[in-house]
Amino acid sequence: MAGRAYVAGKYALELDGKLAGWVQGFSGGSATSDVVAEKIGPDHIVKKHLAGVKYEDIVVQCGSGMSKAFYDWLASGWAVKYSRKDGAIVAADSSLKEQSRKTFFQAVITETSFPALDAASKDAAKITVKLTPEYTRTAKGSGMALIADTKAVQKKWLPANFKLEIAGLDCTHVNKIEPLVIKQKVVEHATGELRDYEKEPASVEFGNLVVTMAESYADSWYKWFEEFVVKGNCGQDQEKSGSLAYLTPDLKTELFKVTFSNLGIFKLAEEHVEAGQEGIRRVKAEMYVEQMQFQAKGAQSA
């Protein structure tokens, strides 16, 4: 049947005219508008009209094997050196022929979320990235096959493979780390006759670092908590630095590395357990982080 709907085989991310790799999923990017209700008039009918055009954020999920340009864009936002990029999400069929493209303009990365880590997990890990464009356009694809450099092999990445190091603390028995979330706040400015909104990055917000470990190996954590929180010795000289490496399954190659600056603990509590329940007693530590830096080491394609 001519013109029937199709299901795309894969999605590729394009940045500044070059393919940056395959993404594992994407959503958003559509145009929308707010409906404004006017005051009721003499006819007792509520008149309505549209406000300016808005464009949804684009959310992509990806792993290792993206291009250096993509990971550099990610790192620049964490370093408060934001940059805007034009690009597209390209939908391809099972034979890798372009079926459609959603093109975005002047986009800024406004949120990055690294997955929760769990030493017992066997699921594939993914980074979720939110792009905020000034505007988007959707068009039919060219039907041409996507070029070969999008076929970069993605190295296997599991949430179970990680290494946490924090100066002065025993991290060898940390078995869980909650998602790392970094947000870039954006301020919108209406642009008059164009009916669009200019979006200007404002500030970067780094989420907390939350880890769980065996209570029997948490002595150094309790000592830091006692000094930093209970006794109030919480000056900058008592804050800590550290790093989190995301590793390949052989635990030898670093795919990504996140470096933490000015860590401060503010909560340390035992996990709830039932009386008579067997298992390892664990404690959860929560720390603020003033700054994080991101590096893609063994993850990026050529």
C-alpha contacts under 8 A as a table, 3 or more apart, distances in Angstrom:
res1	aa1	res2	aa2	distance
1	M	4	R	5.98
7	V	93	D	7.10
8	A	11	Y	7.44
8	A	91	A	5.82
8	A	92	A	5.39
8	A	93	D	4.62
8	A	94	S	6.90
8	A	99	Q	7.56
9	G	91	A	7.49
9	G	92	A	5.71
9	G	93	D	4.39
9	G	94	S	4.44
9	G	95	S	7.77
9	G	96	L	7.31
10	K	22	W	7.21
10	K	23	V	7.77
10	K	24	Q	7.90
10	K	91	A	6.07
10	K	92	A	5.33
10	K	93	D	6.49
10	K	94	S	7.10
10	K	96	L	7.34
11	Y	22	W	5.81
11	Y	23	V	5.74
11	Y	24	Q	7.24
11	Y	25	G	7.16
11	Y	26	F	7.95
11	Y	89	I	6.56
11	Y	90	V	5.53
11	Y	91	A	4.67
11	Y	92	A	6.10
12	A	19	L	6.92
12	A	20	A	7.30
12	A	21	G	5.67
12	A	22	W	4.32
12	A	23	V	5.77
12	A	89	I	5.82
12	A	90	V	5.10
12	A	91	A	6.62
12	A	92	A	7.73
12	A	150	T	7.51
13	L	19	L	5.91
13	L	20	A	5.43
13	L	21	G	5.72
13	L	22	W	6.15
13	L	23	V	6.55
13	L	87	G	7.37
13	L	88	A	5.98
13	L	89	I	4.90
13	L	90	V	6.35
14	E	17	G	6.16
14	E	18	K	5.37
14	E	19	L	4.18
14	E	20	A	5.33
14	E	21	G	7.50
14	E	87	G	5.05
14	E	88	A	4.99
14	E	89	I	6.29
14	E	90	V	7.26
15	L	18	K	5.34
15	L	19	L	6.21
15	L	20	A	6.22
15	L	69	A	7.99
15	L	70	F	7.65
15	L	85	K	6.75
15	L	86	D	6.07
15	L	87	G	4.25
15	L	88	A	6.74
16	D	85	K	6.49
16	D	86	D	5.39
16	D	87	G	5.46
17	G	86	D	7.96
17	G	87	G	6.63
19	L	149	D	7.54
19	L	150	T	6.30
20	A	66	M	5.74
20	A	67	S	4.83
20	A	68	K	7.99
20	A	69	A	7.17
20	A	70	F	6.35
20	A	150	T	6.98
21	G	65	G	6.84
21	G	66	M	4.73
21	G	67	S	6.14
21	G	150	T	5.08
21	G	151	K	7.48
21	G	152	A	7.22
22	W	62	C	7.37
22	W	66	M	7.06
22	W	150	T	6.60
22	W	151	K	7.89
23	V	26	F	7.31
23	V	60	V	6.61
23	V	61	Q	5.82
23	V	62	C	4.76
23	V	63	G	7.57
24	Q	60	V	7.43
24	Q	61	Q	5.33
24	Q	62	C	5.31
24	Q	63	G	7.67
25	G	60	V	5.68
25	G	61	Q	5.19
25	G	62	C	7.33
26	F	58	I	7.01
26	F	59	V	5.37
26	F	60	V	4.28
26	F	61	Q	6.32
27	S	58	I	5.82
27	S	59	V	5.33
27	S	60	V	6.74
28	G	56	E	5.52
28	G	57	D	5.68
28	G	58	I	4.60
28	G	59	V	6.33
29	G	55	Y	5.95
29	G	56	E	4.62
29	G	57	D	5.44
29	G	58	I	4.85
29	G	102	K	7.48
29	G	104	F	7.75
29	G	133	P	7.96
29	G	136	T	6.49
30	S	55	Y	5.64
30	S	56	E	5.44
30	S	136	T	7.16
31	A	53	V	6.67
31	A	54	K	5.70
31	A	55	Y	4.48
31	A	56	E	6.45
31	A	135	Y	7.87
31	A	136	T	7.26
32	T	53	V	5.84
32	T	54	K	5.18
32	T	55	Y	6.00
32	T	56	E	7.38
33	S	50	L	6.28
33	S	51	A	6.05
33	S	52	G	6.04
33	S	53	V	4.88
33	S	54	K	5.59
34	D	50	L	5.84
34	D	51	A	5.42
34	D	52	G	7.22
34	D	53	V	7.78
35	V	48	K	6.65
35	V	49	H	5.81
35	V	50	L	4.74
35	V	51	A	6.29
36	V	48	K	5.55
36	V	49	H	5.38
36	V	50	L	5.89
36	V	51	A	6.54
37	A	46	V	6.48
37	A	47	K	6.02
37	A	48	K	4.58
37	A	49	H	6.79
38	E	46	V	6.14
38	E	47	K	5.37
38	E	48	K	5.89
38	E	49	H	7.92
39	K	46	V	6.51
39	K	47	K	7.39
40	I	43	D	7.64
40	I	44	H	5.47
40	I	45	I	5.85
40	I	46	V	5.03
40	I	47	K	7.20
41	G	44	H	5.36
41	G	45	I	6.44
41	G	46	V	7.21
42	P	45	I	7.86
52	G	195	R	4.73
52	G	196	D	6.19
53	V	195	R	5.75
53	V	196	D	5.56
53	V	197	Y	7.82
54	K	135	Y	7.59
54	K	196	D	6.61
54	K	197	Y	7.17
55	Y	133	P	7.13
55	Y	134	E	7.10
55	Y	135	Y	5.83
55	Y	136	T	6.83
56	E	132	T	7.43
56	E	133	P	7.95
57	D	130	K	6.47
57	D	131	L	5.64
57	D	132	T	4.77
57	D	133	P	6.72
58	I	130	K	5.72
58	I	131	L	5.03
58	I	132	T	6.44
58	I	133	P	7.75
59	V	128	T	6.94
59	V	129	V	5.72
59	V	130	K	4.46
59	V	131	L	6.24
60	V	128	T	5.82
60	V	129	V	5.37
60	V	130	K	6.50
61	Q	126	K	6.09
61	Q	127	I	5.55
61	Q	128	T	4.51
61	Q	129	V	6.33
62	C	66	M	7.71
62	C	126	K	5.44
62	C	127	I	5.35
62	C	128	T	6.63
63	G	66	M	7.23
63	G	125	A	6.79
63	G	126	K	4.94
63	G	127	I	5.91
63	G	154	Q	7.32
63	G	157	W	7.42
64	S	154	Q	5.18
64	S	155	K	5.91
64	S	156	K	7.62
64	S	157	W	7.26
64	S	255	L	7.21
64	S	299	A	4.71
64	S	300	Q	6.26
65	G	152	A	6.06
65	G	153	V	6.08
65	G	154	Q	4.30
65	G	155	K	6.62
65	G	299	A	5.48
65	G	300	Q	4.82
65	G	301	S	4.92
66	M	70	F	6.53
66	M	71	Y	7.25
66	M	152	A	7.82
66	M	154	Q	7.83
66	M	299	A	7.37
66	M	300	Q	5.32
66	M	301	S	5.73
67	S	70	F	5.32
67	S	71	Y	6.65
67	S	300	Q	5.42
67	S	301	S	5.09
67	S	302	A	6.58
68	K	71	Y	5.27
68	K	72	D	5.95
68	K	296	A	7.97
68	K	300	Q	5.60
68	K	301	S	6.59
68	K	302	A	7.01
69	A	72	D	5.10
69	A	73	W	6.15
70	F	73	W	5.15
70	F	74	L	6.41
71	Y	74	L	4.93
71	Y	75	A	6.20
71	Y	295	Q	7.71
71	Y	296	A	6.26
71	Y	300	Q	7.44
72	D	75	A	5.02
72	D	76	S	6.10
73	W	76	S	5.25
73	W	77	G	6.73
73	W	82	Y	7.84
73	W	83	S	7.13
74	L	77	G	5.68
74	L	78	W	6.90
74	L	109	I	7.19
74	L	294	F	7.72
75	A	78	W	5.24
75	A	79	A	6.37
75	A	293	Q	6.88
75	A	294	F	5.24
75	A	295	Q	6.71
76	S	79	A	5.08
76	S	80	V	6.38
76	S	81	K	4.99
76	S	82	Y	5.60
76	S	83	S	7.26
77	G	80	V	5.04
77	G	81	K	5.45
77	G	82	Y	4.54
77	G	83	S	7.31
77	G	109	I	7.01
77	G	184	Q	7.57
77	G	204	V	7.81
78	W	81	K	7.44
78	W	82	Y	7.98
78	W	182	I	7.56
78	W	204	V	7.16
78	W	292	M	6.63
78	W	293	Q	6.03
78	W	294	F	6.96
79	A	82	Y	7.74
79	A	292	M	7.83
79	A	293	Q	6.51
80	V	203	S	7.72
80	V	204	V	6.74
82	Y	108	V	7.28
82	Y	201	P	7.59
83	S	108	V	6.58
84	R	106	Q	4.96
84	R	107	A	5.14
84	R	108	V	5.14
85	K	105	F	6.65
85	K	106	Q	5.07
85	K	107	A	5.22
85	K	108	V	6.90
86	D	103	T	7.64
86	D	104	F	5.71
86	D	105	F	4.42
86	D	106	Q	5.32
86	D	107	A	6.29
87	G	103	T	5.78
87	G	104	F	5.39
87	G	105	F	6.58
88	A	101	R	6.27
88	A	102	K	5.32
88	A	103	T	4.06
88	A	104	F	5.63
89	I	101	R	5.62
89	I	102	K	5.21
89	I	103	T	6.50
90	V	98	E	6.69
90	V	99	Q	7.55
90	V	100	S	5.99
90	V	101	R	4.42
90	V	102	K	6.55
90	V	141	G	7.87
91	A	98	E	5.97
91	A	99	Q	5.58
91	A	100	S	5.29
91	A	101	R	6.08
91	A	141	G	7.91
92	A	95	S	7.49
92	A	96	L	4.96
92	A	97	K	5.11
92	A	98	E	4.44
92	A	99	Q	5.24
92	A	100	S	7.23
92	A	146	L	7.93
93	D	96	L	5.15
93	D	97	K	5.59
93	D	98	E	6.79
93	D	99	Q	6.58
94	S	97	K	7.53
95	S	145	A	7.59
96	L	145	A	5.49
96	L	146	L	5.94
97	K	143	G	5.30
97	K	144	M	5.17
97	K	145	A	4.05
97	K	146	L	6.02
98	E	101	R	7.76
98	E	141	G	5.06
98	E	142	S	5.82
98	E	143	G	4.74
98	E	144	M	5.62
98	E	145	A	6.10
98	E	146	L	6.55
99	Q	140	K	6.29
99	Q	141	G	4.26
99	Q	142	S	6.74
99	Q	143	G	5.78
100	S	138	T	7.53
100	S	139	A	5.90
100	S	140	K	4.40
100	S	141	G	3.80
100	S	142	S	7.50
101	R	138	T	5.88
101	R	139	A	5.55
101	R	140	K	6.36
101	R	141	G	5.80
102	K	136	T	6.83
102	K	137	R	5.76
102	K	138	T	4.39
102	K	139	A	6.51
103	T	136	T	5.47
103	T	137	R	5.17
103	T	138	T	6.15
103	T	139	A	7.97
104	F	107	A	6.69
104	F	133	P	5.95
104	F	134	E	7.63
104	F	135	Y	6.05
104	F	136	T	4.33
104	F	137	R	6.54
105	F	133	P	5.68
105	F	134	E	5.97
105	F	135	Y	5.68
105	F	136	T	6.18
106	Q	133	P	5.60
106	Q	134	E	5.70
106	Q	135	Y	7.62
107	A	131	L	6.01
107	A	132	T	5.20
107	A	133	P	3.81
107	A	134	E	6.23
108	V	131	L	5.63
108	V	132	T	5.29
108	V	133	P	6.37
108	V	201	P	7.63
109	I	112	T	7.55
109	I	129	V	7.09
109	I	130	K	5.87
109	I	131	L	4.57
109	I	132	T	6.25
109	I	184	Q	7.00
110	T	129	V	7.83
110	T	130	K	5.68
110	T	131	L	5.84
110	T	132	T	6.26
110	T	183	K	5.51
110	T	184	Q	4.32
110	T	185	K	6.48
110	T	186	V	7.36
111	E	129	V	5.80
111	E	130	K	4.99
111	E	131	L	7.35
111	E	181	V	7.11
111	E	182	I	5.57
111	E	183	K	4.32
111	E	184	Q	5.95
112	T	127	I	7.17
112	T	128	T	5.84
112	T	129	V	4.63
112	T	130	K	6.43
112	T	181	V	5.75
112	T	182	I	5.22
112	T	183	K	6.55
113	S	127	I	5.87
113	S	128	T	5.13
113	S	129	V	6.48
113	S	179	P	6.49
113	S	180	L	5.60
113	S	181	V	4.47
113	S	182	I	6.48
114	F	126	K	7.02
114	F	127	I	4.96
114	F	128	T	6.66
114	F	179	P	5.43
114	F	180	L	5.09
114	F	181	V	6.53
115	P	125	A	6.31
115	P	126	K	6.18
115	P	127	I	6.29
115	P	159	P	7.13
115	P	178	E	7.45
115	P	179	P	4.90
115	P	180	L	6.99
116	A	159	P	6.80
116	A	176	K	7.44
116	A	177	I	5.72
116	A	178	E	4.56
116	A	179	P	4.23
116	A	180	L	7.51
117	L	121	S	7.71
117	L	159	P	4.55
117	L	160	A	6.00
117	L	161	N	7.92
117	L	162	F	7.61
117	L	175	N	7.81
117	L	176	K	5.35
117	L	177	I	4.92
117	L	178	E	6.37
117	L	179	P	7.27
118	D	121	S	5.34
118	D	159	P	5.71
118	D	160	A	5.04
118	D	175	N	5.84
118	D	176	K	4.53
118	D	177	I	6.67
119	A	159	P	7.01
119	A	160	A	4.04
119	A	161	N	6.85
119	A	175	N	5.23
119	A	176	K	6.48
120	A	160	A	6.02
121	S	158	L	7.40
121	S	159	P	6.11
121	S	160	A	5.37
122	K	158	L	6.39
122	K	159	P	7.21
122	K	160	A	6.84
123	D	158	L	6.15
123	D	159	P	6.96
124	A	156	K	7.66
124	A	157	W	6.05
124	A	158	L	4.99
124	A	159	P	6.91
125	A	157	W	5.70
125	A	158	L	5.09
125	A	159	P	5.50
133	P	136	T	6.91
133	P	199	K	7.89
134	E	196	D	7.48
134	E	197	Y	6.49
134	E	198	E	6.08
134	E	199	K	6.30
135	Y	196	D	7.49
141	G	144	M	7.92
146	L	150	T	7.43
147	I	150	T	6.42
148	A	151	K	5.66
149	D	152	A	6.25
152	A	301	S	6.10
153	V	301	S	7.70
154	Q	299	A	7.57
155	K	248	T	7.29
155	K	299	A	6.86
156	K	248	T	6.34
156	K	249	P	7.08
157	W	161	N	7.60
157	W	246	Y	7.96
157	W	247	L	7.10
157	W	248	T	5.74
157	W	249	P	6.95
158	L	161	N	5.81
158	L	247	L	8.00
158	L	248	T	7.40
158	L	249	P	7.05
159	P	162	F	7.23
161	N	246	Y	6.26
161	N	247	L	5.20
161	N	248	T	6.52
161	N	249	P	6.15
161	N	251	L	6.52
162	F	244	L	7.04
162	F	245	A	5.51
162	F	246	Y	4.65
162	F	247	L	5.34
162	F	251	L	7.64
163	K	244	L	5.74
163	K	245	A	5.12
163	K	246	Y	6.77
163	K	247	L	7.51
164	L	171	C	6.09
164	L	172	T	7.64
164	L	174	V	7.73
164	L	242	G	7.58
164	L	243	S	5.96
164	L	244	L	4.55
164	L	245	A	6.48
165	E	169	L	7.70
165	E	170	D	7.97
165	E	171	C	6.04
165	E	242	G	5.33
165	E	243	S	5.35
165	E	244	L	6.45
166	I	169	L	5.63
166	I	170	D	7.69
166	I	171	C	7.03
166	I	240	K	6.92
166	I	241	S	5.92
166	I	242	G	4.06
166	I	243	S	6.53
167	A	240	K	6.24
167	A	241	S	6.06
167	A	242	G	6.04
168	G	220	S	7.43
169	L	220	S	5.47
169	L	221	W	6.29
170	D	173	H	7.48
170	D	217	Y	7.11
170	D	218	A	7.09
170	D	220	S	6.37
170	D	221	W	7.59
171	C	174	V	5.42
171	C	213	M	7.93
173	H	213	M	5.51
173	H	214	A	6.08
173	H	217	Y	6.68
174	V	177	I	7.71
174	V	211	V	6.65
174	V	212	T	5.61
174	V	213	M	4.14
174	V	214	A	6.94
175	N	211	V	7.71
175	N	212	T	6.02
175	N	213	M	5.61
175	N	214	A	7.89
176	K	211	V	5.67
176	K	212	T	5.10
176	K	213	M	7.07
177	I	209	L	7.53
177	I	210	V	5.80
177	I	211	V	4.46
177	I	212	T	6.47
178	E	209	L	7.15
178	E	210	V	5.50
178	E	211	V	6.44
180	L	207	G	6.29
180	L	208	N	7.20
180	L	209	L	6.77
181	V	206	F	6.50
181	V	207	G	5.16
181	V	208	N	7.88
182	I	204	V	7.20
182	I	205	E	5.83
182	I	206	F	4.74
182	I	207	G	5.89
183	K	204	V	5.74
183	K	205	E	5.09
183	K	206	F	6.55
183	K	207	G	7.97
184	Q	201	P	6.69
184	Q	202	A	7.08
184	Q	203	S	5.85
184	Q	204	V	4.54
184	Q	205	E	6.32
185	K	201	P	5.90
185	K	202	A	5.33
185	K	203	S	5.40
185	K	204	V	6.30
185	K	205	E	7.62
186	V	199	K	6.12
186	V	200	E	5.44
186	V	201	P	4.37
186	V	202	A	5.39
186	V	203	S	7.64
187	V	199	K	5.61
187	V	200	E	5.17
187	V	201	P	6.27
187	V	202	A	6.48
188	E	197	Y	6.00
188	E	198	E	5.68
188	E	199	K	4.60
188	E	200	E	6.40
189	H	197	Y	5.30
189	H	198	E	5.01
189	H	199	K	6.35
189	H	200	E	7.89
190	A	195	R	7.14
190	A	196	D	6.21
190	A	197	Y	4.43
190	A	198	E	6.25
191	T	194	L	5.93
191	T	195	R	6.17
191	T	196	D	5.72
191	T	197	Y	5.59
191	T	198	E	6.60
192	G	195	R	5.70
192	G	196	D	7.50
206	F	289	V	6.44
206	F	290	E	6.72
206	F	291	Q	6.49
206	F	292	M	7.09
207	G	288	Y	7.13
207	G	289	V	6.92
208	N	286	E	6.79
208	N	287	M	5.59
208	N	288	Y	4.69
208	N	289	V	5.93
209	L	286	E	5.97
209	L	287	M	5.18
209	L	288	Y	6.31
209	L	289	V	6.89
210	V	284	K	7.02
210	V	285	A	5.71
210	V	286	E	4.48
210	V	287	M	6.28
211	V	284	K	5.66
211	V	285	A	5.41
211	V	286	E	6.67
212	T	282	R	6.60
212	T	283	V	5.63
212	T	284	K	4.35
212	T	285	A	6.36
213	M	217	Y	7.38
213	M	218	A	7.04
213	M	282	R	5.40
213	M	283	V	5.65
213	M	284	K	6.62
214	A	217	Y	5.63
214	A	218	A	6.62
214	A	280	I	6.55
214	A	281	R	6.01
214	A	282	R	4.40
214	A	283	V	6.38
215	E	218	A	5.09
215	E	219	D	7.79
215	E	270	E	7.71
215	E	280	I	7.84
215	E	281	R	5.63
215	E	282	R	4.73
215	E	283	V	5.50
216	S	219	D	7.19
216	S	281	R	7.75
217	Y	220	S	7.84
218	A	221	W	5.16
218	A	222	Y	6.32
218	A	283	V	7.69
219	D	222	Y	5.17
219	D	223	K	6.35
220	S	223	K	5.15
220	S	224	W	6.34
221	W	224	W	5.18
221	W	225	F	6.12
222	Y	225	F	5.02
222	Y	226	E	6.05
222	Y	268	L	7.59
223	K	226	E	5.14
223	K	227	E	6.38
224	W	227	E	5.26
224	W	228	F	5.84
224	W	265	I	7.88
225	F	228	F	5.13
225	F	229	V	5.43
225	F	230	V	6.85
225	F	265	I	6.46
225	F	266	F	7.40
225	F	267	K	7.67
225	F	268	L	7.10
226	E	229	V	5.76
226	E	230	V	4.89
226	E	231	K	6.13
227	E	230	V	6.02
227	E	231	K	5.00
227	E	232	G	6.36
227	E	233	N	5.57
227	E	234	C	7.56
228	F	231	K	6.21
228	F	232	G	5.26
228	F	233	N	4.75
228	F	234	C	4.66
228	F	238	Q	7.11
228	F	264	G	7.82
228	F	265	I	7.13
228	F	266	F	7.97
229	V	232	G	5.04
229	V	233	N	7.02
229	V	234	C	6.81
229	V	265	I	7.45
229	V	266	F	6.38
233	N	238	Q	6.95
234	C	237	D	7.79
234	C	238	Q	5.72
234	C	239	E	7.05
234	C	264	G	7.66
235	G	238	Q	5.46
235	G	239	E	6.92
236	Q	239	E	5.23
236	Q	262	N	7.17
238	Q	264	G	7.93
239	E	262	N	5.14
239	E	263	L	5.21
239	E	264	G	5.19
240	K	261	S	6.89
240	K	262	N	5.38
240	K	263	L	4.83
240	K	264	G	6.72
241	S	259	T	7.73
241	S	260	F	5.45
241	S	261	S	4.80
241	S	262	N	5.75
241	S	263	L	5.94
242	G	259	T	5.95
242	G	260	F	5.08
242	G	261	S	6.88
242	G	263	L	7.97
243	S	257	K	6.97
243	S	258	V	5.56
243	S	259	T	4.26
243	S	260	F	5.61
244	L	257	K	5.72
244	L	258	V	5.18
244	L	259	T	6.47
245	A	254	E	6.07
245	A	255	L	7.47
245	A	256	F	5.95
245	A	257	K	4.45
245	A	258	V	6.48
246	Y	254	E	5.76
246	Y	255	L	5.60
246	Y	256	F	5.19
246	Y	257	K	6.19
247	L	250	D	7.70
247	L	251	L	5.35
247	L	252	K	6.76
247	L	253	T	5.60
247	L	254	E	4.61
247	L	255	L	5.49
247	L	256	F	7.31
248	T	251	L	5.33
248	T	252	K	6.60
248	T	253	T	5.54
248	T	254	E	6.60
248	T	255	L	6.62
249	P	252	K	7.88
250	D	253	T	7.42
251	L	254	E	7.81
253	T	298	G	6.49
254	E	257	K	6.88
254	E	297	K	6.10
254	E	298	G	5.66
254	E	299	A	7.71
255	L	296	A	6.17
255	L	297	K	5.25
255	L	298	G	4.36
255	L	299	A	4.43
255	L	300	Q	7.96
256	F	294	F	7.39
256	F	295	Q	5.68
256	F	296	A	4.55
256	F	297	K	5.45
256	F	298	G	6.95
256	F	299	A	6.53
257	K	294	F	5.98
257	K	295	Q	5.18
257	K	296	A	6.55
257	K	297	K	7.17
258	V	292	M	6.46
258	V	293	Q	5.54
258	V	294	F	4.74
258	V	295	Q	6.44
259	T	292	M	5.46
259	T	293	Q	5.07
259	T	294	F	6.62
260	F	263	L	6.83
260	F	289	V	6.69
260	F	290	E	7.84
260	F	291	Q	6.07
260	F	292	M	4.75
260	F	293	Q	6.78
261	S	289	V	6.48
261	S	290	E	6.12
261	S	291	Q	5.22
261	S	292	M	6.27
262	N	289	V	5.86
262	N	290	E	5.50
262	N	291	Q	6.98
263	L	287	M	6.13
263	L	288	Y	5.68
263	L	289	V	4.76
263	L	290	E	6.79
264	G	287	M	5.15
264	G	288	Y	5.28
264	G	289	V	6.72
265	I	268	L	7.76
265	I	285	A	7.14
265	I	286	E	5.87
265	I	287	M	4.14
265	I	288	Y	6.48
266	F	285	A	7.89
266	F	286	E	6.04
266	F	287	M	5.78
266	F	288	Y	7.41
267	K	284	K	7.90
267	K	285	A	5.73
267	K	286	E	5.12
267	K	287	M	7.16
268	L	283	V	6.80
268	L	284	K	5.68
268	L	285	A	4.49
268	L	286	E	6.48
269	A	283	V	5.46
269	A	284	K	5.50
269	A	285	A	6.76
270	E	281	R	7.57
270	E	282	R	6.00
270	E	283	V	4.16
270	E	284	K	6.28
271	E	281	R	7.26
271	E	282	R	5.76
271	E	283	V	5.48
271	E	284	K	6.76
273	V	277	Q	6.85
273	V	281	R	7.78
274	E	277	Q	5.44
289	V	292	M	7.26
296	A	299	A	5.78
296	A	300	Q	6.35
297	K	300	Q	6.83
